[in-house]
């Protein structure tokens, strides 16, 4: 799972993207299961929600800063021309 969700493979990274291993650890500790519901009020680039969906959760999120949700605060090194 670490390779599948590696931050280096993402097309968009925000200024505070959570590391994949930490997000998967948080999802595992939360004991989320298939069909669990999750809401992240500070979703940012959705690292935690991506990890929760790996374990089968149904996820939703919001963020106070719409620029992050629209991908306008690019902080990564991936090729944005895709």
Secondary structure as UniProt FT lines:
FT   TURN            2..5
FT   HELIX           7..9
FT   TURN            15..16
FT   HELIX           20..29
FT   TURN            30..31
FT   TURN            34..35
FT   STRAND          37..40
FT   TURN            41..42
FT   TURN            44..45
FT   HELIX           47..54
FT   TURN            55..56
FT   STRAND          58..61
FT   HELIX           66..69
FT   TURN            70..71
FT   TURN            80..81
//
